[in-house]
Amino acid sequence: MITLVGPAAFYIGLLIALIAAFVTPSDWLFVALGVLGVIVGLLNITTRETSPFLLASIAFIVAAFGMQYLIVVAGVSVKAELTQLAANLTTLVGAAAMVVSLRAIYETAKGR
């Protein structure tokens, strides 16, 4: 049963991030996405998957922030919902990446 919690948290987080892109964001939205991200990081990502997950997370977060900056600098008109969706997903992925990176740091520091 516990093996279903991690994937369910990920899909629920994606669904919340998508739906919340079309409503006014609140602090509780980001708290919920952060908690779901922590659950995903703790239950979904194995030691073997740590490096690929962290690389993909870094790439996603950097690309999201880069696109946000590019949109502002270029003066391109983008729907607010798309920007909010990127912020929501960044919160979910960022929380998971933080947990996974802390676990990787701990595993590396503890040695054998």
C-alpha positions in Angstrom: 0.0 0.0 0.0 2.8 2.4 0.8 4.2 1.9 -2.7 1.1 3.6 -4.1 1.4 6.7 -1.9 4.4 8.2 -3.8 3.0 7.9 -7.3 -0.4 9.1 -6.1 1.3 12.2 -4.5 3.0 13.0 -7.8 -0.2 12.7 -9.9 -2.2 14.6 -7.3 0.5 17.3 -7.3 0.3 17.5 -11.1 -3.4 17.8 -11.0 -3.4 20.5 -8.3 -0.7 22.4 -10.2 -2.8 22.3 -13.3 -6.1 23.2 -11.7 -4.5 25.9 -9.5 -3.1 27.6 -12.6 -6.6 28.8 -13.4 -7.5 30.2 -9.9 -5.9 32.9 -7.7 -3.0 31.3 -5.9 -2.9 31.2 -2.1 -0.2 30.4 0.4 -1.9 27.1 1.1 -1.5 26.1 -2.6 2.3 26.3 -2.3 2.3 24.6 1.1 0.3 21.7 -0.4 2.5 21.4 -3.5 5.6 21.5 -1.3 4.3 18.8 1.0 3.4 16.6 -2.0 6.8 17.3 -3.4 8.5 16.1 -0.2 6.3 13.0 -0.2 7.4 12.3 -3.8 11.0 12.9 -3.0 10.9 10.5 0.0 8.8 7.7 -1.5 9.3 7.8 -5.3 13.0 8.3 -5.9 15.4 5.5 -5.2 19.1 5.8 -4.7 19.7 4.6 -8.2 17.4 7.3 -9.6 18.9 10.2 -7.6 21.3 11.5 -10.2 18.9 11.5 -13.2 16.1 12.9 -11.1 18.3 15.8 -9.7 19.7 16.5 -13.2 16.2 16.6 -14.7 14.9 18.7 -11.7 17.7 21.3 -12.2 17.1 21.4 -15.9 13.4 22.0 -15.4 13.8 24.7 -12.7 16.5 26.6 -14.6 14.5 26.4 -17.9 11.3 27.6 -16.1 13.1 30.6 -14.6 15.0 31.3 -17.8 11.7 31.3 -19.8 10.1 33.6 -17.2 13.0 36.0 -17.5 13.0 35.8 -21.3 9.3 36.5 -21.4 9.7 39.6 -19.3 12.8 40.9 -21.2 11.3 40.2 -24.6 8.0 41.7 -23.7 6.1 38.8 -25.0 2.5 38.4 -24.0 1.9 35.0 -22.3 -1.2 34.0 -20.6 -0.9 34.3 -16.8 -2.1 30.7 -16.4 1.0 29.4 -18.2 3.3 31.3 -15.9 1.3 30.2 -12.9 1.5 26.6 -14.0 5.3 26.8 -14.3 5.5 28.3 -10.8 3.3 25.5 -9.4 5.3 22.8 -11.1 8.5 24.4 -9.9 7.2 24.3 -6.3 6.3 20.6 -6.6 9.6 19.6 -8.3 11.7 21.8 -6.2 10.5 20.4 -2.9 11.1 16.8 -4.2 14.6 17.8 -5.4 15.4 19.3 -2.1 14.6 16.1 -0.2 16.4 13.9 -2.8 19.5 16.2 -2.7 19.6 16.2 1.1 19.4 12.4 1.1 22.2 12.3 -1.5 24.4 14.6 0.6 23.8 12.5 3.7 24.6 9.3 1.8 27.8 10.8 0.5 28.8 12.3 3.8 28.2 9.2 5.9 30.7 7.2 3.9 30.9 3.4 4.3 
